[in-house]
Amino acid sequence: MSQSTASLVPEGNQGSLQEDVSFDFNGVPGQALDAVRMRLAQLTHSLRRIRDEMSKAELPQWYTLQSQLNVTLSQLVSVTSTLQHFQETLDSTVVYPLPKFPTTSHESLVTTLLRKKNIPEVDEWMKYVRETSGVTTALLKDEEIEKLLQQDREITNWARTTFRNEYGKHDFKNEESLSEEHASLLVRDSKPSKPFNVDDVLKFTFTGEKPIITGSTPTSSSN
């Protein structure tokens, strides 16, 4: 015995079921997603700027590139910290498209969002990091791995502080504007205005007698 589809829908709700469904967005981690989005947007902008600078025919000054690189590294640390802060929330979040989502025109986006595995590039990066670190994560406990990571953070902070202190002692943009007391220590070019006299050179080599210099022009000895 068959029953029509219309009889299964309560009276008064014969319209499109898709239009009558109201979705609850209270469980969407909007704060976490927005924070990660902002950090990733900043990092992407910095990486794109470095790429454009390196693509120019004339490379920028090294200190300009160093400054931009420091900004990029800071933003990368910010992205990592944000992901770690919302790790529990993001790990427990399930992504799925709503019925009205245009899956046909945005199939690649849906595939990326619903992907369970890392993309090949990320797997290669993770493999490279594991190989270069020399740490076998499969044989270590979580506490031991966290201890190694903490040691790495301490070394990184020490290196960053040391570099910042040493960098502050130098003025790379004004290397030629030295103070007078330091300028006196420089080795200056003392090349005479005229070349050495051959006779004076031979006399000094044979007798060890330094030729008499009048002003800045060497004089030859008379024989």
C-alpha positions, 0 to 999 in steps of 0.5 A: 500500500503506497502513501503519497508524499503530500500526506506525509507533510502536516497540513499547512506545510505543503510548501518547500521543506528546504525553505521552512528549515531554520538553521541554528548557528549558535554552535558555529565557532565564529570567534575562533574562525574569525581570529584565524581568518584575520591572522592568515590574511595578514600572513598571506599579505606579508608573504605576497609582499616578500614575493613581489620584492624578490621578483623585482629586477633590483633587489631591495636593501637587505635591512628592508628585507630583514624588517619585512621578514621579521614582520612575517615571522611575527605574524606566523607566530601569531597564527600558530598561537591562535591555532593552539588557543582554539585547538580544542574548538577547531578539532571538535568542529564538523564542517558540512554544507547547508542545503542552499550552498551552491555545491556545483559552482563551488565544488573545489571549496567544498572538497577542501573544507570536507577534506580529511587528510592533509594536502600533499604539500603539508605532508611533505613539510611535516615529513621534512620537519620530523626528519630534520628534528631527529625526533621519533614521535612514535616512540615518545610520549606526549609529555616527552614531546611537549618537553622537547617543544618547550626546550625549543621555545626557550632556545628560540626566545634566547636567540631572539633576545640575543639577536635583538640586543646585538642588532641594537648595538649597530646602525646599519643604515648609517655605517659611514657616520662614525664618531670622531673617536672611532674614525681615528681607528680606521686604516686610511689609504696612504698611497702617495700622490706619485709612485715610489722611486726605483732607486729609493726602493733598491737603497732601502732594500740593500742598506735598510736606510729609509729615504727622506720624504719631503712633504708627501713626495718621495725624493731620490737619493743622489749618488 
